[in-house]
Amino acid sequence: METGAITELFGEFRTGKTQLCHTLCVTCQLPVDQGGAEGKALYIDTEGTFRPSRLVEIAARYGMSRE
């Protein structure tokens, strides 16, 4: 994934595209010294698969608050 670029993901059902996007939404906010970018994410969901509850689970794995 390139910083500051638009990336389109495509592939077969159940190959991990949504999981990757959910994880990127969380990890892009991490500090640089923890492998993040101290940034923000824009998630455009064209299939209705965005699950905020899943983001909370991933954030907890990285020691982040749900806010």
C-alpha positions in Angstrom: 0.0 0.0 0.0 1.3 3.4 -0.9 0.9 6.4 1.4 -1.2 9.1 -0.2 -2.5 6.9 -3.0 -5.8 5.3 -3.8 -5.6 1.5 -3.8 -8.3 -0.8 -5.2 -8.6 -4.3 -3.9 -10.4 -7.1 -5.7 -10.5 -10.8 -5.6 -12.6 -13.8 -4.8 -15.0 -14.1 -1.9 -13.3 -15.0 1.5 -9.7 -14.2 0.5 -9.2 -11.6 3.3 -9.8 -8.3 1.5 -12.1 -7.0 4.2 -9.9 -8.2 7.0 -6.9 -6.5 5.4 -8.9 -3.2 5.1 -10.1 -3.4 8.7 -6.6 -4.0 9.9 -5.2 -1.1 7.8 -7.8 1.2 9.2 -6.5 0.6 12.7 -2.7 0.2 12.1 -2.4 3.4 10.0 -3.2 5.3 13.2 -0.4 3.8 15.2 2.7 5.9 15.9 5.6 5.6 13.4 7.8 3.8 16.0 5.1 1.1 16.2 5.0 0.6 12.5 2.1 2.9 11.8 1.8 6.2 10.0 0.1 8.4 12.6 -2.5 9.0 10.0 -6.2 8.5 9.1 -8.1 6.2 6.9 -10.9 6.6 4.5 -12.9 3.4 4.0 -15.2 3.3 1.0 -17.4 0.2 1.4 -19.2 -0.8 -1.8 -20.4 -4.2 -0.5 -21.7 -3.5 3.0 -19.0 -5.4 4.8 -17.7 -2.7 7.1 -18.0 -3.8 10.7 -17.1 -1.2 13.4 -17.2 -3.9 16.0 -14.3 -5.7 14.2 -12.3 -2.5 14.3 -12.7 -2.4 18.1 -11.3 -6.0 18.3 -8.3 -5.2 16.1 -7.6 -2.0 18.0 -7.6 -3.9 21.3 -5.0 -6.3 19.8 -2.7 -3.3 19.3 -3.4 -1.8 22.7 -5.5 1.1 21.3 -8.7 2.5 22.8 -11.9 2.0 21.0 -12.3 5.8 20.4 
